Amino acid sequence: MGAFTRPFFIGFRRINTYSLHSMRQFVLFIVLITGLVTGKSAYAQWEFYGAGGVRYATTEEIDTNGKPLVKEHGFLPGLEFKANYRRGDWLVTLGGEIYGGNLVYDGQTQSGTTFSTDTRTRQFRMTTEVGRYVSDAVLLLAGTEWDYWKRDILGRGTTLGMEEEYNSWRFLAGAQTRVLQASWSDIYLTGLLVVSSPEHLEVNFDNQVFDQANLSTKAAIGARFALEVRPKAYSNVSVESDFEWMRIGRSGDAILSKGGSPVGTVAQPEHVRKAIGIKIKYRF
């Protein structure tokens, strides 16, 4: 959402109940994974992975005429965890990831004035996938994913800030295939179609100048690709590069109020989320 100048504005620094709940979910997930790893010897069909990497993420907001309003861009370090359970040709995967950091915000205020600042960003996901091997080289995949995205756009000068929190459910479908089998390494390519429910957006304004606003975007379709190299000399280590893209339609107008009295409307513009990353994965 574009920045506001007074009486409109950007950034709110409180931690709300929803954020704390999502972080508790993540901690509980890590505890679950740790417990499963501890008991691995009793469950030979389980495999566990941890990964650390960095993601170059961008967000572009577009007005109703197709002109750019805002672009955020920058590097986000992060951690990922995954547990696989295989039984015959079937594979069940539970995964979680968290990435965060500061992005550069290049945009404009609602009045059209150029505005630059930083956005403190956190991205959190929990994923469940089911796969079936149709050969030793091809794995069909389908799954669901819960995506949480927080943007804390920092105010500067007379332009204040706002905090935005998005969450949505995604449905995933695609396949993983081995594209190279060599003496030194195996290389796998994964492609997924991503269908997202409408993003539910909560906006909190700096200094509580306006009341909290709640919006919903349009449903969206995106894509995700990953190329993983598994060196045979280091069987527990692999390197993966991935790319994702999603275009989300503009939300409807929501009432903007102050002290319960309507003062205008607010909307989330159409936006495009993209990211390219690289990570090192370790199998326990």
N, C-alpha and C positions, 0 to 999 in steps of 0.2 A: 504494500500500500504506500502511495506516495507520501512524502513528508508534509507536515502542516506548519504554517506559521500562525502566530496568535491571531484570532482566538482559537485557531486550529493548531495542531502540533504533532510531535513524536516523542516515546520511551517511558517505560514504567518499570521500576526495579523490584517489585515485590515478588516473592515466591508464593504462588497460590496453591491451594489444596490439590488441584489437578496435577501440577508439576511434581509435588511431593509424592502423590500416588504413583505416577509413572516411574519415578526414581525408585520407589519401593519395589515395584514390579521388576525393575532391572536387577536390583540387589537380590531379590528372591530367586530370579533366574540364575544368577551367578552361583548362589548357594546350591541350587539344584544341580547345576553342572558339576560343581566341586564334589558333591556327594556321589554323583554318578561316576566321576573319575576315580574316586577313592575305592568304589566297589567294582572297578573294571574287571578284575580277575574273575569275578563271578558271572560276568556277562560278556562272553567272548565275542558276541556279535555287535557290541557297541564300539564305535570309534569316536574320538573327541579331538577337536581342533581349536586352536587359539590363533589369532592373527593380529598383527599390528601394521598399520599403513597410513597413507595420507591420501586425501581426496581433494582435487581441485573442483570446487563447486561454483556454479553460477545460477543466478535467478534473474530473469528479465521480465519486467512488467510492461504491458502494452495497453495503450488506450483503445477506445472503440473505433478509431480511425486507422489502427495498425501502427501508430507511431510509438517509439519507445518512451517510457516514463522513467523507469528505474532499472539499473543494472547493479547487482551485487556479485562480487567475485573474490576468490581467495582460496587458500589452502586450509584444510581441516584435518588434523590428525585424529586417529581413532583406533578403537579396539573392536574385535569381533570374536564371538564364541559360537561353536557349532557342535552338536552331538548327532551322530548318525547311528541308526539301528537297521541292520540288514537281516532279512530272513528270506532265503531263497533268492528269487528275482526281485523282491520288493525292498525298497529303502524308505525309511522314515527319517526326516531331518528336523531338528529343532535348532533355531539359531537366534542370536541377538547381536546387535551392534550399536555402538554409540560413537559419534563423531562430533567435534566441537572446536570452536575457535572464533576469530574475528574475520569478517569479510569487509571489503571496501564497498561503500555505498555511494554510487554515482547516480544522481537523479535530480528531481526538482520538487519544489513545494506545490501545494494545490493551486497556488497563484501563478505558477509557471516559472518561478525563480530557481536558478541552478542551485543545487544543494549537495554537498559531499560530507560524509561522515563515516562511521564504522558501524557494523551490525554484529553484535555478539550472537552467535548462532550455535544451536545444539540440534542434532538430528539423532533420533533413536528409533530402532526398529526391532520387532520380534516377528519371526517367521516360522511357519510350519509347512513342510513340503512332503509330498509322497511321490516316490519315483518307482518306475518299473524298468528293469533291464530287458530290452528286446534282443540284445546280443551283448557280447563282452565289451563292445565299443560304443553302444548307444543306450542312453538312459532317458526315458520319457519322464517329464516332471510336471507336477501341478501342486499348487499350494495357496496359502493365504498369508497375509502380512499386515501387521498394524504399524503405521508410520506416524511418528510424532516429530514435529518441526517447530522450533522456537526461534523467533527473530526479536532481538532487543535492539531496536534502532536508536542510536544515541543522539540526543539533542546537542546542538551547538549554537552559541550566541542566543539570539531571540527565537530560534527555531527549537522547539522542544521535541521530545521523543515519544515513542510508543512501543509497547510490547505486544507481539502477536504470537499466538500459539495455534498451530494447526494439528489436526489428527484425522486420519482416514484409514479405511480398510482397503487393501488391495488383493486382487486375485491374480495368480501367476500361472502361466502355462507355457511349456516349451520343451527343450531337450538339451542334453549334453552329449557330445560325441567326441571320440578320440580322432584327431586329425593327423597325428603323427606318432608312430611307434618306432623309436630308434634305439640303438645300443646305449646311448647316453641319457635319453629322456623320453617321456611320453608327454604329448601336448593335447589338451582338451579344450574344446570350444563349447560354450554354453550360450544359448539364446532364449530369452523369455519375453512373452507378451505380457504386459502389465495393464490390468484394468482396475481403475481406482473408483471407489465410491466418492461422492462429493466430500471435499475437505470441509470440516467444521472448524471455523475460525473464531477465536476469542481475542478481542482487541481491548487492551487497557491503556488509558491515556495518562501521560505524565501529570503529576500533581492532581490527578482526578478532576481535571478541567471538564471532562465529559464523563458520562456514565459508561460502564463497560458495554461494548457492542458485540453482538454475536451474528455471524454470517455463515452461509454455506455456498460453496462454489458449485460449478457443474461437475458431473462425473467426467473422468478423463481416461485416455488410453496412452500408454507409453511403451518403451522397449528397454531391454537390458541385455548387455552382452559381456562375456568374460572369457579371457584366454589364460589358461593355467598351464604352467610348465612344471613337470614333476621329475626332477633329476634322479636318475637311478642310483647315483653314487651317494645321495643323501635322501633315503627313502622317507624320512619323516618330515622333510621340508619341501615346500613348493612356493612358487612365485606366481601371483595372479594380477593381471591388469583388467580393469573393468570399465565399462561406459554405460551410462543410463540417461534417458531423456523422457520427459513427460510434459505435455501441454495441458494446462488447466483453464477452463473457461471462466469468464467473469461471473462473479456472484450477483445476485439480485441486490437492489438497494435495501439497506436497513435503516431504521429510524435512529438518528443520533440525538441523544437527549442529555440534559444537564439537570440534575436534581429531580429526575423523573419527568421533566417537561421537554417535549420535542423542540429541537433547534435546527434540524436539517436532516440530511441523509448521508450515508457512507457506504462505500462498496469496495470490494477487493477486485482490482483489475485482472484481466486475463494475464496469466504468467506462465513462463517456461522454466522448468527446473532441469538442469543438466549437471553431470558430474563425470569426471574421469579419474580413476584412482589406481594405485598400485599397493600391494600388500604382500607380506611374507607370512605364510601359513605354516604352523607346526602341528604335527599329528602326535598326540600323546600315546 
